Amino acid sequence: MESLKALDKGLVERMHEGMLRIRLFEETQSRLFKAGEQEGFTHLYLGEEAIAVGACLALNPDDFITSTHRGHGHMIAKGGDFKKMFAELYGRTPGACLGRSGSLHIADRGIGMLGANGLVGDGNPIAVGAGYSIRLRGTKQVVASFFGDGASNQGTFHESLNMAASFDLPVVFVLENNGMSCGTITASVCKVLQNLGDRAVAYGIPGENIDGMDVVEVYRTVGKAVERARAGKGPTLVNCQTFRHHGHFEGDIDVRTPQQIKEAQSHDAVADFEKRMLRDGLATEKSIRERRERIQALVDEAVDFARGAPKAPAADAMKFVYAE
Ligand SMILES: Cc1ncc(C[n+]2csc(CCOP(=O)(O)OP(=O)(O)O)c2C)c(N)n1
């Protein structure tokens, strides 16, 4: 793999830090959820870390993202706060959405995270709306919309890309192509799975097909698309090939064979990046271990905070449903 030496050392460290933040948060979340500590569902981002981190490092703090049912990774990469996130997953009042959303609709407008989404494919029209608001307000912001290969077969994909392209809106469509849509192997319902970026041709916009396991490739490709969007030249579609390490949600019956799961888990964006850092003299075993320990301590502190926080009161459930 390409040397990391040509990159700024600080950038390499932010890439590693970002992916580890997601990895350790999600591994912990997997354990807690399976132990029955939280209600509802949780869909993990494990394995796909390089996409959220590479894409969000190409954004500015005041840019926006829209997310999916697998949204924790996106939120962390955009600067999400562990305490607010775990409190949300536990349904507690200091949560990012006051404990009302749980995992599936977690959002934080303060960092430009417009929301995870229980409806597959519905982040894209929200991103187009945000892009339109940027146009109306005359700012130089950009929106990155994350969505899956399953979502790319929804009608909202066509409507969103067509509208964003027609109006040259500042949106980057980041397709996370893990080849699965719940228990459906997407290749069985889609003939162009490996090259979903080619669908951009239908909208007259650039399309890319890249290795979503390489944080550097994601950063560069999304970076180019962000620059184009910021310059008023319109949207880009970036298809990132990736692997999800766990089942569709925690506790489901993974339809993949043990062999397929092993194969998926053998592709590891974090471990590969660490090997490159060691090879290129940008980290030592010790510095990697210390970074892991530091981040894990922050995760554990956030879990303790969430466990000890008050539950969102059921009597308030209807509050904030309508703007007052
Ligand atoms: C509109 C809608 N249809 C169906 C579902 C059920 N569902 C939840 S996740 C999912 C698969 C999504 O696959 P993909 O977009 O590839 O994302 P991934 O889970 O692979 O990250 C489906 C069909 C839903 N939540 N919303």
The ligand as an SDF file (V2000), in Angstrom:
LIG
                    3D

 26 27  0  0  0  0  0  0  0  0999 V2000
  -37.8780    2.7090    3.7610 C   0  0  0  0  0  0  0  0  0  0  0  0
  -37.3690    1.4930    4.5040 C   0  0  0  0  0  0  0  0  0  0  0  0
  -37.4560    0.2830    3.9120 N   0  0  0  0  0  0  0  0  0  0  0  0
  -36.9710   -0.8120    4.5630 C   0  0  0  0  0  0  0  0  0  0  0  0
  -36.4260   -0.6940    5.8090 C   0  0  0  0  0  0  0  0  0  0  0  0
  -35.8630   -1.9320    6.5380 C   0  0  0  0  0  0  0  0  0  0  0  0
  -34.3860   -1.8870    6.4570 N   0  0  0  0  0  0  0  0  0  0  0  0
  -33.6460   -1.4160    7.4780 C   0  0  0  0  0  0  0  0  0  0  0  0
  -32.0120   -1.4130    7.1240 S   0  0  0  0  0  0  0  0  0  0  0  0
  -32.2720   -2.0710    5.6010 C   0  0  0  0  0  0  0  0  0  0  0  0
  -31.1190   -2.3990    4.6820 C   0  0  0  0  0  0  0  0  0  0  0  0
  -30.3240   -1.2180    4.3220 C   0  0  0  0  0  0  0  0  0  0  0  0
  -29.2250   -1.6110    3.5350 O   0  0  0  0  0  0  0  0  0  0  0  0
  -28.1460   -0.5680    3.1190 P   0  0  0  0  0  0  0  0  0  0  0  0
  -28.7930    0.6810    2.6540 O   0  0  0  0  0  0  0  0  0  0  0  0
  -27.2230   -1.2280    2.1720 O   0  0  0  0  0  0  0  0  0  0  0  0
  -27.3990   -0.2110    4.4790 O   0  0  0  0  0  0  0  0  0  0  0  0
  -26.5300   -1.1640    5.4260 P   0  0  0  0  0  0  0  0  0  0  0  0
  -27.4790   -1.7530    6.4400 O   0  0  0  0  0  0  0  0  0  0  0  0
  -25.8780   -2.1950    4.5840 O   0  0  0  0  0  0  0  0  0  0  0  0
  -25.5520   -0.2480    6.0770 O   0  0  0  0  0  0  0  0  0  0  0  0
  -33.6300   -2.2680    5.3830 C   0  0  0  0  0  0  0  0  0  0  0  0
  -34.1970   -2.8310    4.1380 C   0  0  0  0  0  0  0  0  0  0  0  0
  -36.3870    0.5850    6.3890 C   0  0  0  0  0  0  0  0  0  0  0  0
  -35.8510    0.7880    7.5960 N   0  0  0  0  0  0  0  0  0  0  0  0
  -36.8290    1.6700    5.7110 N   0  0  0  0  0  0  0  0  0  0  0  0
  1  2  1  0
  2  3  1  0
  2 26  2  0
  3  4  2  0
  4  5  1  0
  5  6  1  0
  5 24  2  0
  6  7  1  0
  7  8  2  0
  7 22  1  0
  8  9  1  0
  9 10  1  0
 10 11  1  0
 10 22  2  0
 11 12  1  0
 12 13  1  0
 13 14  1  0
 14 15  2  0
 14 16  1  0
 14 17  1  0
 17 18  1  0
 18 19  2  0
 18 20  1  0
 18 21  1  0
 22 23  1  0
 24 25  1  0
 24 26  1  0
M  CHG  1   7   1
M  END
$$$$
